[in-house]
Amino acid sequence: MDKTKINFVIDALMFLCLMAMAGLGFLMKYVLLPGRQAWVKYGRNVELTWLGWDRHDWGEIHLYLAFILLTLLTIHLILHWKMILGLFEKLIPNHRLRARIALAFLIITVLLIYFPFLVTPEVRERGRGGGRHGAVEMGIGQTAVASLGEKETKGSWGA
């Protein structure tokens, strides 16, 4: 297969991956709602699935499609590398400036892809059935109940 046909197939596959990722993103955001939003919409605690998979399962497919898209994009860049270099030289004729921009671009690219591995998450106890904003046990007979930013403290004696 010649280079033009390979480019066409890779571009078509990249477009399909992008549309599948967008569709799955919309599915997870607007159909398979997270707990709190599902509670508001359905008035009770429900588990939302499509084809037997919940939003986390579809999120994994979304991630795998992202890896496939990145791989195809890398191949696309390799196949167009001479053209990219030629356009970059025409756009920025100064060799030293071009080298600095390329280095800055490379550093930013590496930081963006490596960023998630540099983050340390905050770890907090949730309590029973608390979710993100639910009840959290505070001490003997006391429970803190968070409701859209308001906090109320109740003793076990009902006061």
C-alpha positions as a Python dict, from the first residue, in 0.01 Angstrom:
ca = {
    (1, 'M'): (0, 0, 0),
    (2, 'D'): (137, 342, -88),
    (3, 'K'): (182, 631, 155),
    (4, 'T'): (-130, 819, 39),
    (5, 'K'): (-356, 521, 106),
    (6, 'I'): (-194, 458, 445),
    (7, 'N'): (-249, 826, 535),
    (8, 'F'): (-613, 802, 435),
    (9, 'V'): (-673, 487, 641),
    (10, 'I'): (-496, 633, 946),
    (11, 'D'): (-688, 962, 916),
    (12, 'A'): (-1019, 774, 884),
    (13, 'L'): (-937, 558, 1188),
    (14, 'M'): (-837, 866, 1389),
    (15, 'F'): (-1167, 1032, 1300),
    (16, 'L'): (-1364, 720, 1401),
    (17, 'C'): (-1175, 700, 1733),
    (18, 'L'): (-1241, 1067, 1799),
    (19, 'M'): (-1614, 1033, 1726),
    (20, 'A'): (-1638, 717, 1941),
    (21, 'M'): (-1462, 899, 2227),
    (22, 'A'): (-1700, 1195, 2192),
    (23, 'G'): (-2003, 965, 2183),
    (24, 'L'): (-1887, 774, 2491),
    (25, 'G'): (-1811, 1101, 2668),
    (26, 'F'): (-2167, 1220, 2599),
    (27, 'L'): (-2303, 881, 2711),
    (28, 'M'): (-2117, 902, 3042),
    (29, 'K'): (-2200, 1271, 3099),
    (30, 'Y'): (-2566, 1287, 2997),
    (31, 'V'): (-2709, 930, 3007),
    (32, 'L'): (-2516, 723, 3262),
    (33, 'L'): (-2529, 991, 3528),
    (34, 'P'): (-2308, 979, 3838),
    (35, 'G'): (-2474, 902, 4175),
    (36, 'R'): (-2584, 1247, 4286),
    (37, 'Q'): (-2719, 1350, 3945),
    (38, 'A'): (-2896, 1014, 3902),
    (39, 'W'): (-3056, 1063, 4245),
    (40, 'V'): (-3183, 1407, 4145),
    (41, 'K'): (-3321, 1283, 3811),
    (42, 'Y'): (-3477, 954, 3930),
    (43, 'G'): (-3557, 1045, 4292),
    (44, 'R'): (-3387, 737, 4431),
    (45, 'N'): (-3055, 553, 4434),
    (46, 'V'): (-3037, 377, 4096),
    (47, 'E'): (-2765, 200, 3902),
    (48, 'L'): (-2756, 313, 3540),
    (49, 'T'): (-2618, 78, 3276),
    (50, 'W'): (-2625, 39, 2901),
    (51, 'L'): (-2563, -304, 2748),
    (52, 'G'): (-2486, -421, 3102),
    (53, 'W'): (-2200, -176, 3154),
    (54, 'D'): (-2199, 123, 3390),
    (55, 'R'): (-2025, 457, 3340),
    (56, 'H'): (-1695, 323, 3478),
    (57, 'D'): (-1690, 34, 3231),
    (58, 'W'): (-1758, 272, 2941),
    (59, 'G'): (-1490, 501, 3084),
    (60, 'E'): (-1236, 223, 3038),
    (61, 'I'): (-1338, 183, 2674),
    (62, 'H'): (-1304, 563, 2642),
    (63, 'L'): (-949, 537, 2781),
    (64, 'Y'): (-851, 254, 2546),
    (65, 'L'): (-985, 453, 2250),
    (66, 'A'): (-770, 745, 2366),
    (67, 'F'): (-462, 519, 2364),
    (68, 'I'): (-550, 399, 2013),
    (69, 'L'): (-600, 760, 1899),
    (70, 'L'): (-262, 863, 2045),
    (71, 'T'): (-94, 572, 1867),
    (72, 'L'): (-258, 663, 1535),
    (73, 'L'): (-169, 1029, 1585),
    (74, 'T'): (195, 933, 1645),
    (75, 'I'): (198, 730, 1323),
    (76, 'H'): (33, 1022, 1144),
    (77, 'L'): (303, 1260, 1270),
    (78, 'I'): (580, 1019, 1166),
    (79, 'L'): (435, 991, 815),
    (80, 'H'): (415, 1371, 787),
    (81, 'W'): (742, 1451, 966),
    (82, 'K'): (926, 1600, 663),
    (83, 'M'): (631, 1825, 586),
    (84, 'I'): (608, 1935, 951),
    (85, 'L'): (978, 2023, 960),
    (86, 'G'): (953, 2213, 631),
    (87, 'L'): (655, 2417, 749),
    (88, 'F'): (824, 2485, 1084),
    (89, 'E'): (1137, 2615, 906),
    (90, 'K'): (927, 2842, 682),
    (91, 'L'): (723, 2970, 975),
    (92, 'I'): (1029, 3041, 1195),
    (93, 'P'): (1339, 3100, 980),
    (94, 'N'): (1566, 3184, 1278),
    (95, 'H'): (1744, 2858, 1367),
    (96, 'R'): (1810, 2947, 1734),
    (97, 'L'): (1451, 3060, 1796),
    (98, 'R'): (1318, 2749, 1620),
    (99, 'A'): (1535, 2527, 1842),
    (100, 'R'): (1414, 2704, 2158),
    (101, 'I'): (1049, 2674, 2055),
    (102, 'A'): (1095, 2307, 1968),
    (103, 'L'): (1261, 2241, 2305),
    (104, 'A'): (987, 2427, 2493),
    (105, 'F'): (723, 2233, 2298),
    (106, 'L'): (895, 1904, 2382),
    (107, 'I'): (920, 1990, 2754),
    (108, 'I'): (553, 2095, 2769),
    (109, 'T'): (450, 1779, 2585),
    (110, 'V'): (642, 1554, 2825),
    (111, 'L'): (504, 1739, 3129),
    (112, 'L'): (145, 1712, 3002),
    (113, 'I'): (169, 1339, 2936),
    (114, 'Y'): (357, 1270, 3262),
    (115, 'F'): (143, 1504, 3477),
    (116, 'P'): (-100, 1241, 3615),
    (117, 'F'): (192, 1043, 3757),
    (118, 'L'): (317, 1348, 3949),
    (119, 'V'): (-12, 1408, 4131),
    (120, 'T'): (-76, 1280, 4482),
    (121, 'P'): (-449, 1254, 4554),
    (122, 'E'): (-610, 1378, 4874),
    (123, 'V'): (-736, 1084, 5080),
    (124, 'R'): (-1036, 1134, 5309),
    (125, 'E'): (-1270, 891, 5478),
    (126, 'R'): (-1623, 894, 5335),
    (127, 'G'): (-1827, 734, 5611),
    (128, 'R'): (-2125, 507, 5557),
    (129, 'G'): (-2323, 582, 5243),
    (130, 'G'): (-2173, 925, 5234),
    (131, 'G'): (-2056, 964, 4881),
    (132, 'R'): (-1879, 1292, 4823),
    (133, 'H'): (-2117, 1514, 5022),
    (134, 'G'): (-2306, 1274, 5245),
    (135, 'A'): (-2299, 1188, 5612),
    (136, 'V'): (-1966, 1146, 5788),
    (137, 'E'): (-1933, 1018, 6143),
    (138, 'M'): (-1774, 1285, 6361),
    (139, 'G'): (-1759, 1128, 6703),
    (140, 'I'): (-1975, 963, 6967),
    (141, 'G'): (-2337, 1013, 6864),
    (142, 'Q'): (-2269, 1297, 6623),
    (143, 'T'): (-2306, 1301, 6246),
    (144, 'A'): (-2220, 1584, 6009),
    (145, 'V'): (-2462, 1614, 5719),
    (146, 'A'): (-2347, 1819, 5422),
    (147, 'S'): (-2612, 1948, 5185),
    (148, 'L'): (-2495, 2166, 4897),
    (149, 'G'): (-2236, 2344, 5106),
    (150, 'E'): (-2442, 2377, 5427),
    (151, 'K'): (-2335, 2177, 5732),
    (152, 'E'): (-2559, 2079, 6018),
    (153, 'T'): (-2457, 1890, 6330),
    (154, 'K'): (-2707, 1664, 6503),
    (155, 'G'): (-2659, 1467, 6821),
    (156, 'S'): (-2788, 1109, 6846),
    (157, 'W'): (-3036, 1228, 7111),
    (158, 'G'): (-3223, 1432, 6846),
    (159, 'A'): (-3124, 1777, 6974),
}
